[in-house]
Amino acid sequence: MKIVERTYAEADRRALERAGVHPVLARVFAARRIGSAAELDYDASRLLAPSLLANAEQAGALLTDAIAGRRRILIVADYDADGATACALGLRALRSLGAEVQYLVPDRFVLGYGLSPELVDLAAGLRPELLVTVDNGIASVEGVARARALGIATLVTDHHLPGPELPAAECIVNPNQPGCGFPSKALAGVGVMFYVMLALRAELRRRGAFAARPEPNLGTLADLVALGTVADVVPLDANNRILVAQGLKRLRAERGTPGLNALLRVAGRWPAQATGFDLGFAAGPRLNAAGRLADMSLGIECLVTDDEARASSIAQQLDQLNRERRKIEGQMLDEALLAAADIEAAPGAAAALFEPGWHQGVVGILASRLRERLHRPVVCFARAGDGANAGLLRGSGRSIPGLHLRDCLDLVAKREPGLILRFGGHAQAAGLTLHERDFERFGEAFERAAADTMPPEALSPVIETDGALDPAHATLGVAQLLEEQIWGQGFPQPLFCDTFSVDGQRVVGERHLKLRLVRDGQRFDAIKFNAVDPRSAQHGGGLGSRIRAAYRLTVNEFNGQKNVQLNVEHIEA
């Protein structure tokens, strides 16, 4: 593991500091290529215009016609947090704008991902006249064709990368489709749906729909946009940071959606102090647990209801599902780490793993954990089920910087026709289906494709830091200031690096290393999560008297008292 310091333009740092930005933030922002304080203005007026998103205005007209004709609209959602928030946002917005709308989520264990022909046949029982996909649909060529054959129109809203053929939908809104010049290609599925709703409201306004009634404030849905954007781990470019900032603003003003408030509270977080971390690591996993282990309809209902008691009850159910998910994940991870030990010892650019007892709803998290451990692209598989899915494996993959995972799978599919039955995704995450008998063949093909497309240096793990932190700035006030900012994928939370004396160390919770560190006479409480193998926990961390640590400056609250804590990411003797 190599520790490197992010570079920045000194002129940018000085400009930010002259504009009143705190010195620590000025350096951190400059290292993230922020050149002026104006780029940190997250006012809603700075959002990119919906008219820039290809076909958004056409989608607005299509939906307006459907509302005027009182046609039945059915939202077809995905079963992750992005899909759930996009669905909930669509339901809330469309109903406020006068639409007759229902929703349907595919059972991931039976129908898999996306608008499949089988799902269309199921949807037909609800007699929809317009299907609206959220966070899926760009690869649903056969599903859209089936809907067309049944006389059902389709509006596709998605953000995943398209394949060689686009579905023959009435309208497709996707910033990543050919010909779309929308400057932010990093919109999550919920972000795309939000823009479509903005375009719909604008079209209704043009047609005079609000002459006799108030115009709905779609800004009330900003917290759902923020949750889906952070939970889907899309890059937080300037436009996405505005979306997240607006959502956090509503939460902190105690005007959040009852369901999101309940999800935060059940996780021990306070909406009035919500951060991006809370969305990504408290609310997001609990919402995702519904789609991983049960039915994402439970999560959608949590976000749609305005009844605080019902929202609280559902949030508690989701919290329990998340506890079950963590237990299953822990068992699977123990099994996977045995295989990972062999993989670590062997050269290779990528890894594919499968165990017959693995749960298909948890393989994505498992792939993420192993990707961090092995520092190479990983795909984990589980059996797809019985009946029509017998003999099939569903896989979920996670990649590292330097390998575009969906493109890598596309290369495998081209080299080995028929090996992958279907796949989709984006640069850092993707899903696929194949026959169980072809697992070993896929593993070999995947490793070859990764080796051929990934630069060798990508396999050398690097930790990027923001350098040393001045002792005068290692304070509770600075830690709180850092936590208030918008951080996420592509705009990472600050990570500092300094040398400390070790004044004490002990194992807590079987896996975590609690430290007492000293630097320049200052003492710090610190913790390194998942630092210890439980089987050797009694031996402690085994650190020397001095270490070099890459760490985050955080706020730890215990018994109502707030103190600075260093969350250590990496340690060198």
C-alpha positions as CSV (number, residue, x, y, z in Angstrom):
1,M,0.0,0.0,0.0
2,K,1.5,3.3,-1.1
3,I,0.5,6.6,0.5
4,V,0.5,9.7,-1.8
5,E,-0.5,13.3,-1.2
6,R,-3.0,14.9,-3.5
7,T,-1.6,17.8,-5.5
8,Y,-3.3,21.2,-5.8
9,A,-2.8,24.6,-7.5
10,E,-1.5,27.1,-4.9
11,A,-3.3,29.8,-6.8
12,D,-6.6,28.0,-6.2
13,R,-5.9,27.5,-2.5
14,R,-5.1,31.2,-2.1
15,A,-8.1,32.3,-4.0
16,L,-10.4,30.2,-1.9
17,E,-8.8,31.4,1.4
18,R,-9.1,35.1,0.2
19,A,-12.8,34.4,-0.4
20,G,-13.2,33.4,3.3
21,V,-12.9,29.6,3.0
22,H,-11.3,28.0,6.1
23,P,-7.6,27.3,5.5
24,V,-8.1,23.5,5.9
25,L,-11.0,23.5,3.5
26,A,-9.2,25.8,1.0
27,R,-6.4,23.3,0.7
28,V,-8.8,20.3,0.5
29,F,-11.1,21.9,-2.1
30,A,-8.1,23.0,-4.2
31,A,-6.9,19.4,-4.3
32,R,-10.4,18.5,-5.7
33,R,-9.9,21.0,-8.5
34,I,-12.1,23.7,-7.0
35,G,-10.8,27.1,-8.2
36,S,-13.2,29.6,-6.8
37,A,-15.7,30.0,-4.0
38,A,-18.5,30.3,-6.6
39,E,-18.1,26.5,-7.3
40,L,-19.1,25.9,-3.6
41,D,-22.4,27.8,-4.0
42,Y,-25.0,25.0,-3.8
43,D,-28.0,27.2,-4.3
44,A,-30.8,25.4,-6.3
45,S,-30.7,28.2,-8.9
46,R,-27.3,26.8,-10.0
47,L,-28.7,23.4,-11.1
48,L,-28.4,22.5,-14.8
49,A,-31.6,23.3,-16.7
50,P,-33.9,20.4,-17.5
51,S,-33.9,21.6,-21.2
52,L,-30.3,20.5,-21.4
53,L,-31.3,16.8,-20.8
54,A,-32.1,15.2,-24.1
55,N,-35.8,14.2,-24.4
56,A,-36.7,15.5,-20.9
57,E,-39.2,18.0,-22.5
58,Q,-40.6,15.3,-24.7
59,A,-41.1,13.1,-21.6
60,G,-42.8,16.0,-19.9
61,A,-45.2,16.3,-22.9
62,L,-45.9,12.6,-22.9
63,L,-46.7,12.6,-19.2
64,T,-48.8,15.7,-19.6
65,D,-50.9,14.0,-22.3
66,A,-51.3,11.0,-20.1
67,I,-52.5,13.1,-17.2
68,A,-54.9,15.1,-19.4
69,G,-56.3,11.8,-20.8
70,R,-56.5,10.2,-17.4
71,R,-54.4,7.3,-18.6
72,R,-53.1,4.8,-16.1
73,I,-49.4,5.2,-15.4
74,L,-47.3,2.4,-13.9
75,I,-43.8,3.1,-12.5
76,V,-41.5,0.1,-12.9
77,A,-38.8,0.4,-10.2
78,D,-35.5,-1.2,-9.4
79,Y,-34.9,-2.9,-6.1
80,D,-32.0,-0.8,-4.8
81,A,-32.0,2.5,-2.9
82,D,-31.6,4.5,-6.1
83,G,-34.6,2.7,-7.7
84,A,-36.7,3.0,-4.5
85,T,-36.1,6.8,-4.1
86,A,-36.7,7.4,-7.9
87,C,-40.0,5.4,-7.6
88,A,-41.1,7.2,-4.4
89,L,-40.2,10.6,-5.9
90,G,-42.2,9.8,-9.1
91,L,-45.2,8.7,-7.1
92,R,-45.2,11.8,-5.0
93,A,-44.6,14.2,-7.8
94,L,-47.0,12.6,-10.3
95,R,-49.8,12.4,-7.7
96,S,-49.3,16.0,-6.8
97,L,-49.6,16.9,-10.5
98,G,-52.8,15.1,-11.0
99,A,-51.7,11.7,-12.3
100,E,-53.3,8.3,-11.7
101,V,-50.2,6.3,-10.9
102,Q,-49.2,2.9,-9.3
103,Y,-45.9,1.1,-9.1
104,L,-44.4,-2.3,-9.5
105,V,-41.1,-3.7,-8.4
106,P,-39.7,-6.9,-9.9
107,D,-39.0,-9.8,-7.5
108,R,-35.2,-9.9,-7.9
109,F,-35.2,-13.6,-7.0
110,V,-37.7,-14.5,-9.7
111,L,-37.7,-11.9,-12.4
112,G,-34.3,-10.4,-12.0
113,Y,-33.4,-6.9,-13.0
114,G,-35.1,-4.5,-15.4
115,L,-38.2,-4.4,-17.6
116,S,-38.2,-8.0,-18.8
117,P,-41.0,-9.5,-21.0
118,E,-42.1,-11.6,-18.0
119,L,-42.4,-8.4,-15.9
120,V,-44.4,-6.7,-18.6
121,D,-46.8,-9.6,-18.7
122,L,-47.2,-9.3,-14.9
123,A,-47.7,-5.5,-15.2
124,A,-50.4,-6.0,-17.9
125,G,-52.6,-7.3,-15.1
126,L,-52.8,-3.8,-13.7
127,R,-54.0,-2.5,-17.1
128,P,-51.4,0.3,-17.5
129,E,-51.5,2.6,-20.5
130,L,-48.0,4.0,-19.9
131,L,-45.0,2.3,-18.3
132,V,-42.4,4.6,-16.7
133,T,-39.1,2.8,-15.8
134,V,-36.9,4.3,-13.1
135,D,-33.2,3.4,-12.7
136,N,-33.7,0.7,-15.4
137,G,-34.9,0.1,-18.9
138,I,-32.0,1.3,-21.1
139,A,-31.1,-2.4,-21.8
140,S,-34.7,-3.7,-21.8
141,V,-35.0,-4.1,-25.6
142,E,-37.2,-7.3,-25.3
143,G,-39.3,-5.9,-22.5
144,V,-40.2,-2.7,-24.3
145,A,-41.0,-4.7,-27.4
146,R,-43.3,-6.9,-25.4
147,A,-45.1,-3.8,-24.0
148,R,-45.5,-2.4,-27.5
149,A,-47.0,-5.6,-28.7
150,L,-49.5,-5.4,-25.8
151,G,-50.3,-1.8,-26.8
152,I,-48.6,-0.3,-23.8
153,A,-46.4,2.8,-24.2
154,T,-43.1,3.1,-22.4
155,L,-41.1,6.0,-21.1
156,V,-37.6,4.9,-20.1
157,T,-35.7,7.0,-17.4
158,D,-32.3,5.5,-16.6
159,H,-28.7,6.4,-16.1
160,H,-26.9,3.2,-16.8
161,L,-24.8,2.8,-19.9
162,P,-26.7,1.7,-23.0
163,G,-25.9,-1.4,-25.0
164,P,-25.5,-1.5,-28.8
165,E,-29.3,-1.4,-29.3
166,L,-31.7,1.0,-27.6
167,P,-35.2,-0.1,-26.7
168,A,-38.0,1.1,-29.0
169,A,-39.7,3.2,-26.3
170,E,-41.8,6.2,-26.9
171,C,-39.2,8.3,-25.1
172,I,-35.8,7.6,-23.5
173,V,-34.3,10.0,-20.9
174,N,-30.8,9.0,-20.0
175,P,-27.8,11.4,-19.8
176,N,-25.5,8.6,-21.1
177,Q,-27.5,7.7,-24.2
178,P,-25.9,8.7,-27.6
179,G,-26.6,12.3,-28.6
180,C,-27.4,13.6,-25.1
181,G,-25.3,16.7,-24.3
182,F,-26.3,17.0,-20.7
183,P,-23.1,18.2,-18.9
184,S,-23.6,15.9,-15.9
185,K,-23.3,12.3,-17.0
186,A,-23.2,11.2,-13.3
187,L,-26.9,11.7,-12.5
188,A,-28.3,8.8,-10.5
189,G,-31.6,7.3,-11.5
190,V,-33.4,9.4,-9.0
191,G,-31.7,12.5,-10.4
192,V,-33.0,11.6,-13.9
193,M,-36.5,11.1,-12.6
194,F,-36.3,14.5,-10.7
195,Y,-35.4,16.2,-13.9
196,V,-38.2,14.5,-15.8
197,M,-40.7,15.8,-13.1
198,L,-39.3,19.3,-13.5
199,A,-39.9,19.1,-17.2
200,L,-43.4,17.8,-16.6
201,R,-44.2,20.6,-14.3
202,A,-42.9,23.1,-16.8
203,E,-45.1,21.6,-19.6
204,L,-48.1,21.7,-17.3
205,R,-47.3,25.3,-16.6
206,R,-47.1,26.1,-20.3
207,R,-50.6,24.6,-20.8
208,G,-52.1,26.6,-18.0
209,A,-52.7,23.7,-15.6
210,F,-51.9,25.9,-12.6
211,A,-54.3,28.8,-13.4
212,A,-56.8,27.5,-10.9
213,R,-54.6,25.6,-8.4
214,P,-51.3,26.1,-6.7
215,E,-48.1,24.8,-8.4
216,P,-46.5,22.0,-6.5
217,N,-43.1,22.6,-5.0
218,L,-40.9,19.8,-6.2
219,G,-38.1,21.0,-4.0
220,T,-39.9,19.2,-1.2
221,L,-38.5,16.0,-2.8
222,A,-34.9,17.0,-2.6
223,D,-34.1,14.8,0.4
224,L,-35.1,11.7,-1.7
225,V,-32.9,12.9,-4.5
226,A,-30.0,13.3,-2.1
227,L,-30.5,9.8,-0.5
228,G,-30.6,8.0,-3.9
229,T,-27.7,9.9,-5.3
230,V,-25.4,9.2,-2.3
231,A,-26.6,5.6,-1.8
232,D,-25.9,4.7,-5.4
233,V,-22.3,6.0,-5.1
234,V,-22.4,8.0,-8.3
235,P,-19.7,10.6,-8.7
236,L,-20.5,13.9,-6.9
237,D,-19.8,16.3,-9.7
238,A,-20.9,19.9,-9.3
239,N,-24.6,19.3,-10.2
240,N,-24.9,16.2,-8.0
241,R,-23.4,18.2,-5.1
242,I,-26.1,20.8,-5.5
243,L,-28.8,18.1,-5.4
244,V,-27.3,16.5,-2.3
245,A,-26.8,19.9,-0.6
246,Q,-30.4,20.8,-1.2
247,G,-31.6,17.5,0.2
248,L,-29.5,17.9,3.4
249,K,-30.7,21.4,3.7
250,R,-34.3,20.2,3.9
251,L,-33.4,17.5,6.4
252,R,-31.5,19.9,8.6
253,A,-34.5,22.3,8.6
254,E,-36.6,19.4,9.8
255,R,-38.7,19.4,6.7
256,G,-37.6,15.9,5.4
257,T,-39.8,13.1,4.2
258,P,-41.3,11.2,7.2
259,G,-39.8,7.9,6.0
260,L,-36.3,9.2,5.5
261,N,-36.5,10.9,8.9
262,A,-37.6,7.6,10.4
263,L,-34.7,5.7,8.7
264,L,-32.2,8.1,10.2
265,R,-33.7,7.9,13.7
266,V,-33.8,4.2,13.8
267,A,-30.1,4.2,12.9
268,G,-29.4,6.6,15.8
269,R,-29.0,9.7,13.6
270,W,-30.7,13.0,14.0
271,P,-32.2,14.5,10.8
272,A,-31.5,18.0,12.0
273,Q,-27.7,17.2,11.9
274,A,-27.8,14.9,8.8
275,T,-24.7,14.5,6.7
276,G,-23.9,12.8,3.5
277,F,-22.3,10.0,5.6
278,D,-25.6,9.4,7.3
279,L,-27.4,9.0,4.0
280,G,-24.8,6.6,2.6
281,F,-24.1,4.5,5.7
282,A,-27.2,4.8,7.9
283,A,-30.4,5.4,5.8
284,G,-29.1,3.8,2.5
285,P,-28.2,0.3,3.8
286,R,-31.5,0.0,5.7
287,L,-33.5,1.0,2.6
288,N,-31.4,-1.4,0.5
289,A,-32.0,-4.3,2.9
290,A,-35.6,-4.5,1.7
291,G,-34.5,-5.2,-1.8
292,R,-31.7,-7.6,-0.8
293,L,-33.7,-9.8,1.5
294,A,-37.4,-9.2,1.0
295,D,-39.4,-6.9,-1.2
296,M,-38.4,-3.3,-2.0
297,S,-42.1,-2.3,-1.9
298,L,-41.5,-2.1,1.8
299,G,-38.8,0.5,1.3
300,I,-40.9,2.5,-1.2
301,E,-43.9,2.5,1.1
302,C,-41.7,3.9,3.8
303,L,-40.7,6.8,1.5
304,V,-44.2,7.4,0.2
305,T,-46.2,7.6,3.4
306,D,-46.9,10.9,5.1
307,D,-48.1,9.0,8.3
308,E,-45.2,9.4,10.7
309,A,-46.3,6.4,12.8
310,R,-46.5,4.2,9.8
311,A,-43.1,5.5,8.6
312,S,-41.6,4.7,12.0
313,S,-43.1,1.2,12.0
314,I,-41.7,0.4,8.5
315,A,-38.3,1.9,9.4
316,Q,-38.1,-0.5,12.3
317,Q,-38.9,-3.5,10.0
318,L,-36.2,-2.3,7.6
319,D,-33.7,-1.9,10.5
320,Q,-34.4,-5.6,11.4
321,L,-33.9,-6.7,7.8
322,N,-30.6,-4.8,7.8
323,R,-29.5,-6.7,10.9
324,E,-30.3,-9.9,9.2
325,R,-28.4,-8.8,6.1
326,R,-25.3,-8.0,8.2
327,K,-25.4,-11.5,9.8
328,I,-25.7,-13.2,6.4
329,E,-23.0,-10.9,5.0
330,G,-20.7,-11.8,7.9
331,Q,-21.1,-15.5,7.3
332,M,-20.5,-15.1,3.5
333,L,-17.5,-12.9,4.1
334,D,-15.9,-15.5,6.4
335,E,-16.3,-18.1,3.6
336,A,-15.0,-15.7,1.0
337,L,-11.9,-14.7,2.9
338,L,-10.8,-18.3,2.9
339,A,-10.8,-18.2,-0.9
340,A,-9.4,-14.7,-0.9
341,A,-6.3,-15.9,0.9
342,D,-5.5,-18.2,-2.1
343,I,-6.4,-15.4,-4.5
344,E,-4.1,-12.9,-2.7
345,A,-1.2,-15.3,-3.1
346,A,-1.7,-15.8,-6.8
347,P,-1.1,-13.2,-9.5
348,G,-4.2,-12.1,-11.4
349,A,-6.0,-9.0,-12.6
350,A,-9.5,-10.0,-11.4
351,A,-11.4,-12.6,-9.4
352,A,-14.7,-14.4,-9.7
353,L,-16.1,-16.3,-6.7
354,F,-19.1,-18.5,-6.1
355,E,-20.4,-20.6,-3.2
356,P,-23.7,-22.6,-3.5
357,G,-25.1,-21.3,-0.2
358,W,-24.5,-17.6,-0.9
359,H,-27.5,-15.3,-0.9
360,Q,-28.0,-13.4,-4.2
361,G,-29.2,-10.3,-2.4
362,V,-25.9,-9.9,-0.6
363,V,-23.3,-10.7,-3.3
364,G,-23.0,-7.1,-4.3
365,I,-21.9,-6.1,-0.8
366,L,-19.6,-9.1,-0.7
367,A,-18.0,-8.1,-3.9
368,S,-17.4,-4.6,-2.5
369,R,-15.7,-6.0,0.6
370,L,-13.5,-8.3,-1.4
371,R,-12.6,-5.6,-3.9
372,E,-11.3,-3.6,-0.9
373,R,-9.4,-6.6,0.5
374,L,-7.9,-7.8,-2.8
375,H,-7.6,-4.5,-4.6
376,R,-8.7,-6.0,-7.9
377,P,-12.1,-6.2,-9.7
378,V,-14.3,-8.9,-8.1
379,V,-17.5,-10.6,-9.2
380,C,-19.4,-12.7,-6.7
381,F,-22.2,-15.1,-7.8
382,A,-25.1,-16.8,-6.1
383,R,-27.7,-19.3,-7.5
384,A,-30.6,-17.5,-9.1
385,G,-33.3,-19.8,-7.7
386,D,-35.6,-22.6,-8.9
387,G,-38.0,-23.1,-11.7
388,A,-37.1,-21.1,-14.8
389,N,-34.0,-19.9,-13.0
390,A,-32.6,-23.3,-12.1
391,G,-29.1,-23.7,-13.2
392,L,-28.4,-20.0,-13.5
393,L,-26.1,-17.8,-11.5
394,R,-26.6,-14.1,-10.8
395,G,-23.4,-12.1,-10.2
396,S,-22.7,-8.7,-8.9
397,G,-19.3,-7.0,-9.5
398,R,-17.3,-4.1,-8.2
399,S,-14.3,-2.6,-9.8
400,I,-11.3,-0.5,-9.0
401,P,-10.0,2.7,-10.7
402,G,-8.4,1.8,-14.0
403,L,-11.0,-0.8,-15.1
404,H,-14.4,0.0,-16.5
405,L,-16.4,-3.0,-15.4
406,R,-19.3,-2.8,-17.8
407,D,-16.9,-2.4,-20.7
408,C,-14.9,-5.3,-19.5
409,L,-18.0,-7.6,-19.3
410,D,-18.8,-6.4,-22.8
411,L,-15.4,-7.5,-24.0
412,V,-15.9,-10.9,-22.4
413,A,-19.3,-11.2,-24.1
414,K,-17.7,-10.4,-27.5
415,R,-14.9,-12.9,-27.0
416,E,-17.1,-15.7,-25.7
417,P,-20.5,-15.4,-27.4
418,G,-23.3,-17.0,-25.4
419,L,-21.2,-17.1,-22.1
420,I,-23.0,-14.2,-20.5
421,L,-26.7,-14.4,-20.8
422,R,-27.3,-10.7,-19.9
423,F,-25.4,-7.9,-18.2
424,G,-25.5,-4.2,-17.4
425,G,-24.1,-1.5,-15.2
426,H,-21.4,1.2,-15.3
427,A,-17.8,1.8,-14.6
428,Q,-17.5,0.7,-11.0
429,A,-20.4,-1.7,-10.6
430,A,-22.3,-4.2,-12.8
431,G,-24.5,-7.2,-12.7
432,L,-24.7,-10.3,-14.9
433,T,-26.3,-13.7,-15.4
434,L,-24.8,-16.9,-16.7
435,H,-25.2,-20.7,-16.5
436,E,-23.7,-22.3,-13.4
437,R,-21.8,-24.8,-15.6
438,D,-20.0,-21.8,-17.2
439,F,-18.7,-20.3,-14.0
440,E,-15.1,-21.4,-14.3
441,R,-15.0,-20.5,-18.0
442,F,-16.3,-17.0,-17.1
443,G,-13.7,-16.6,-14.3
444,E,-10.9,-17.3,-16.8
445,A,-12.4,-15.1,-19.5
446,F,-13.0,-12.3,-17.0
447,E,-9.4,-12.4,-15.7
448,R,-8.0,-12.3,-19.3
449,A,-10.2,-9.4,-20.3
450,A,-9.3,-7.4,-17.1
451,A,-5.6,-8.1,-17.7
452,D,-5.8,-7.0,-21.3
453,T,-7.6,-3.7,-20.5
454,M,-6.3,-2.6,-17.2
455,P,-2.9,-0.8,-16.8
456,P,-0.6,-2.9,-14.5
457,E,-0.2,0.0,-12.1
458,A,-3.9,-0.1,-11.3
459,L,-3.3,-3.2,-9.2
460,S,-0.9,-1.4,-6.9
461,P,-3.1,0.0,-4.1
462,V,-2.6,3.7,-3.5
463,I,-4.1,5.8,-0.7
464,E,-4.5,9.4,-1.6
465,T,-4.3,11.8,1.3
466,D,-4.5,15.6,1.9
467,G,-1.2,15.6,3.6
468,A,-0.4,16.6,7.2
469,L,-3.0,18.5,9.4
470,D,-1.6,21.4,11.3
471,P,-2.0,20.6,15.0
472,A,-3.8,23.9,15.5
473,H,-6.6,22.6,13.2
474,A,-7.0,19.2,14.8
475,T,-10.0,20.5,16.8
476,L,-13.6,19.7,17.3
477,G,-14.7,22.9,15.4
478,V,-12.7,21.9,12.3
479,A,-14.0,18.3,12.5
480,Q,-17.6,19.6,12.6
481,L,-16.9,22.0,9.7
482,L,-15.6,19.1,7.7
483,E,-18.6,16.9,8.5
484,E,-21.0,19.7,7.3
485,Q,-19.6,19.7,3.8
486,I,-20.7,17.6,0.8
487,W,-18.4,14.6,0.3
488,G,-18.9,11.4,-1.7
489,Q,-17.7,9.4,-4.7
490,G,-15.4,11.5,-6.9
491,F,-15.3,14.2,-4.2
492,P,-13.8,12.3,-1.3
493,Q,-13.9,13.2,2.4
494,P,-10.6,14.6,3.5
495,L,-8.0,12.1,4.6
496,F,-4.9,13.4,6.4
497,C,-1.6,11.7,7.1
498,D,0.7,12.2,10.1
499,T,3.2,10.4,12.4
500,F,2.0,9.6,16.0
501,S,3.3,8.0,19.1
502,V,1.2,5.1,20.3
503,D,0.2,5.6,23.9
504,G,-2.3,2.7,24.1
505,Q,-4.1,0.1,22.1
506,R,-6.8,-2.4,22.7
507,V,-9.3,-4.5,20.7
508,V,-13.0,-3.6,20.9
509,G,-16.0,-5.4,19.4
510,E,-13.7,-8.3,18.4
511,R,-12.6,-6.6,15.1
512,H,-11.8,-3.0,15.9
513,L,-8.6,-1.5,17.2
514,K,-9.0,1.4,19.7
515,L,-5.9,3.6,19.9
516,R,-4.6,6.4,22.0
517,L,-2.3,8.5,19.8
518,V,0.0,11.4,20.6
519,R,1.4,14.1,18.3
520,D,3.1,17.4,19.3
521,G,1.8,17.0,22.9
522,Q,-1.8,16.5,21.7
523,R,-3.6,13.3,22.6
524,F,-6.2,11.8,20.3
525,D,-8.7,8.9,20.6
526,A,-8.5,6.9,17.4
527,I,-10.1,3.8,16.0
528,K,-9.3,1.5,13.0
529,F,-12.4,-0.5,12.1
530,N,-12.2,-4.1,11.0
531,A,-8.4,-4.0,11.8
532,V,-8.2,-7.3,13.7
533,D,-9.0,-10.9,12.7
534,P,-11.4,-12.1,15.5
535,R,-9.5,-15.4,15.7
536,S,-6.4,-13.4,16.9
537,A,-8.2,-10.6,18.8
538,Q,-6.6,-11.5,22.1
539,H,-3.2,-10.6,20.7
540,G,-4.2,-6.9,20.2
541,G,-3.1,-4.8,17.3
542,G,0.6,-5.5,17.8
543,L,1.6,-1.9,16.7
544,G,5.0,-0.4,17.5
545,S,5.6,2.7,19.5
546,R,5.4,5.0,16.5
547,I,3.2,4.8,13.4
548,R,2.3,6.8,10.3
549,A,-1.4,6.9,9.9
550,A,-3.8,8.0,7.2
551,Y,-6.9,9.2,9.1
552,R,-10.2,11.2,8.9
553,L,-10.9,13.9,11.5
554,T,-14.4,13.1,12.8
555,V,-16.8,13.9,15.6
556,N,-17.5,11.2,18.1
557,E,-20.5,11.6,20.4
558,F,-20.8,9.6,23.6
559,N,-23.2,10.2,26.5
560,G,-24.1,13.6,25.0
561,Q,-20.4,14.7,24.8
562,K,-18.7,15.4,21.5
563,N,-15.0,14.9,21.0
564,V,-12.5,14.7,18.2
565,Q,-11.8,11.1,17.0
566,L,-9.4,10.0,14.3
567,N,-10.8,7.3,12.1
568,V,-7.7,5.5,10.9
569,E,-7.8,4.1,7.3
570,H,-4.2,2.9,7.0
571,I,-1.3,2.3,9.3
572,E,2.4,2.1,8.6
573,A,5.0,1.3,11.3
